[in-house]
Amino acid sequence: MMMSALTLAAADLDQNKVTPGVLGFIVFAVIGGAVWFLMKSMNKHMKRVDFEEAPDPSVEPGKTTA
């Protein structure tokens, strides 16, 4: 009886349909989590960056270009 149920279940599966399955979902979730943590870390480091912009040598002091 069990063999007939297994053959019926196997016959219902489409052999041409390929799915990533649980392992694919886990890998995708881990990659997504890693990207999220990397972006969070990059934001933290970019907020710490402090620099003074060098003045433009082509513009004379006191004159504006409008």
Beta strands, then each sheet from edge to edge (+ up, - down):
end
